[in-house]
Structure formats: C-alpha cells, structure tokens
C-alpha cells in the first residue's frame, strides 16, 4: 500500500464493520511478517466469521447444564479433541517463539475451532468442550484480545490475562494411532487409521483394504507406492489393467 498512490485501506471502515479483533487477526493471518501480501476485504470477513464461531460455541457451552452436548459422546471422540487441543498449544507456542509465524498460529486456532464445532454437533462431554474452548481463547489473546477475554471469562469466570500461558499435556501429544490420507495418483480417495509407527507393508495393506481405493483403482496395475509417515499413502497406478 502506498499513501502517495492513494491505494491505502483505512482501518476505520474495517474496524467499524468487523471490529478491531477481526482486523488485527486478518493482518496477522494474511501471511508471514517478512513478506508482502495482497489485501482482501473477503479475507477480513473470514477472520470475522472465525471469531464469531468461537463466541457462538462459547455461548452454547455456557448455556447448558447437561453433562454432555449433542448425542452421547464416546471416549474416543473426547480424547481426540483433547489431543488436538494439546497439539494446537504446542503448534501456537512454537510458531510464536522466535519464528513469529503468526499466520500459521492463527490457522491452527481456526482448525481447532472447526474441530470443536464438529464435536459439539456430534457429541462431546461438557468438561472437554470447556477445556478446548478456554484453551483456544487463551491462545487467541495476543491476536484478538477482546474476543479472547470475553470468551475465557464466560467459560471460567477468570481474567485470561492473569492466567499462565497454556502448556500441553505430554501424554496427549503422543497419539497411539494416526490418520493417513489414501491417494491414487495424488488424488485423495479415502482415509485410514493405523497404529503409530506402523510399517509401510501394514499401511499399504490397510489402504488396499479400503473399498474406496479398490473401486478407484479398478483393474489397473500398481507401479509404485509412496508412504509418507504420519501423512499419506499414495498409489501410483498405470492406465492398463494388471496382468
């Protein structure tokens, strides 16, 4: 932006429409601080929707006296959200400590908020929901202090700026299983869950047992299998049928 060229964007209009928190979040989310980026009013509205979702989920949780929210949750669903919260604490802390990667830190908080929303819809216990939301609010404080403070106070009755920075539970950071994307020629066709540290042979067998993979592969021959530990398995297949 250049004042001499008359293409500067006034923050007053943005703040009046979306609030200071949304404007601040988008400026930090738009890209790394040492690189340039194109301004987008649509991007500001995206940051605004993120903050609104967090506040809406907070109101939803604070407004229930039930032990669980949604359908009756299982242990696995609650544990999965606890693990995601712990990983997000680690991610945001690492990104802010020396790296100044505020954009990826905010992206991690957006991802956690989306997971919280799915958990609230599918079913989650109230304690886990409160833990995940209050942690999100605490991590959000440097980026959106007004929204973070309000959400944290509603959830806990405490002032977030008086609380210590969240620390992840080391036990939750170590997952017993991992979800892998299953691809055919680079296109995701399904997902599998395998034990942490599973061998490439076990991952390949589990992926080939997936109905979506078998249907998409058909009679074509497998030319190569690429396994990226903790992320994906990709089958490179030819056009011709296997002999």
N, C-alpha and C positions, 0 to 999 in steps of 0.2 A: 504494500500500500504506500502511496506517496501523496503527501499533502499538496505538493506543487502540481500534481496531475489531477487532483480532485477526485481520486478514487478511494479515499479513506472511508471506512464504515464507522459511523457514530455509535459508540456503545450505549448512548442514552436510549435510542429506539429499541435496541435489542433487550436492554435491561427492563424497559417499560413493558415490553411484550412478554418476555420469557423469565425475567428475574436475573439477579446478579449471579446466582449459583450456576444457572444454565449457561450463561455467557462465559463464566470462568471455566467451567468444565469443558466447553467446546474448544476454547482457545488452547487448553492443555491437551485435549484429546486429538486435535486436528493433525498432529504429527510431532516428531522429535523436536526439541527446542533449538537444535543447531541446524535445522533445515527449514526451508520455506514451504509454504502451503497455500492453496487457493481457498479463499473464504467462501462459505456456502451457508445461506440462510436455512436451507434444508437441514444442514448439519446441526445448527443450533436447536432446531425443533426436535431433532433426535436426542440431543442431550437433555432437553426439557422433558421428553417422554420418559426417559430413563429415571429421572428424579421423581417424576410423578408416580411411576410404577413402584418405586421404593416406598414412597409415602403411602400409597394406596395399600400395599401389603402390610405396612406397619399399622395402619388403622384397622385393617382386617384382623390382624393378630391381637391387637389390643382390645378389640371389641368382642372377643369370645371368652366364655368361661369354661369352654369344653377342654378336655384333656387333649383331644386330637382335633385336627382341622381336615375337612374333606372326608373321604372314605377312611376306614380304619387302616392306618399305615402299618407296614411290616418293619421289622428291624433293619432289613437291608436298605430300604428307602431312607430311613433316618440316618443310618450310618453313612450312606453315600453323600448326603448333604453335609454331614459333619466333616467328612473327608474333603469335600470340595471347599468348604469354608477354611479348613486348615491350609490347604494348598493355596488358596487365594491370599491368606495372610502372608504366607511365605513369598508369593509372587509380588505382591504390592510392596512389601518391605524391601525385597531385593531390588526392585525397579527404582525405588525412591532413594536407596542408599548408595550414593555415588554415581549411579547410572543416569539419574534424572530422567528416566523413561516414563514420564507422567502419562503419556498416551497409552502405553501398554498396561499400566497400572489401572487406569480408568476402564480400559477394555476388560480387564479381569473382573472388576467390580460389576460391570454390566453383565458379564457371563454368570457370575454368582447370583445376581438379582433375577436373571431369567430362570435359573435352576430353582430358586426359591419359589418363583411363581408357579412352576410346574409341580413342585412338591405340595404347595398349598392346594392346587387343583386335584392332584391325585391322592393326597392324604399324607399328613405329617403330624408328628406329635408337637404339642404346643411349646415344649421346652426347646426342642431342636430349632423350630421356626424362630423363636425369640432369640436364641443364640446366634443363628445365621444372620438375622436382620440387624441385631445390635452390633455385631462384628462388622457388617457392611457399613453401617453408619459410622462406626469408629474409624474405619479405614478411609472413609469418604471425607472426613473432616478437613484435611488440607485442601481439598478441591471444591467442596460445596459445604461450607461451614454452617450456613443457616439450615439447610435441609438436614444435614447430619445431626446437628444439635437437637432439632425438634424431634426427629425420629428416635434418637437414642433416649431422650428424656421420656418420651411416651412409653417406650419399651421397658425402661429400667428405673425411671424416677431419679436418675442421676445426671449430672452435667458431664458430657463426654470429654470436655477439655480438662477435666480434673482426673480423668482415668488414665492409667498407663496404656501405652501402645500394645495392641494385641500381640500375643505370641502363639504360634501354632503348637498343637499337641504333637509331639514327635511320633507317637503311636499312630496317629491318624494320617500322617504323611506317608506311611508305608502301607500301600494297598496290597491286599492278598491276591487280588485279581486286577486285570487291566482290559479295557475295551479297545479292540482294534477295528479299524475300517477295512473292509474287504473290497478290493478293486479288481476290475478286469480291464486291462489296457488303460489304467489310470482313472477309470470311472468307478465311483463308489456304488456297489450293488447291495451291500448289507454290512452288518457288524457282528462281531463275535466277542465273547468274554472268555478269556483264558487265564490260567494261573500266572501270577507274576514270575518271570523267569522261565516260561515255557520254551521248549526247544523249537527250532524252526520246523522240524518234522511234525510236531504236535500242532503247531499253528496252522501249517498247511493242511493237515488232515481235518482240523476243525472247520477251516474255511471251506474246504471241498464238500463238507457235510452239510453246508448251508444250502437250503433249497433255492434261494435267490441266485447263488453263484452257479449252481448246476444248471438252472434254467437259462441264465445269460450266457453260459459257456457253450451249451449245446454239445455238438459232436466235434467241436474244434480242438485242436491239439495244443497242449501247453508247451510253449517254447522256453519259458523262463519264469521263475518265481522269485520275487523280491520281497524280503521281510525286513521291515524297519521296526526294531524292537520298541514296544510301547506305543506304536503309532498305527501301523498298517501292514497289510499283506497284499501284494499286487501280482496277479497272474497275467503274464504276457502271453497271449494266445494268438495263433495264426488264423488265417481265413479258411484254411482247408480242414476237413474232418480228420480226426486221428485215425491212423492206420493200425 
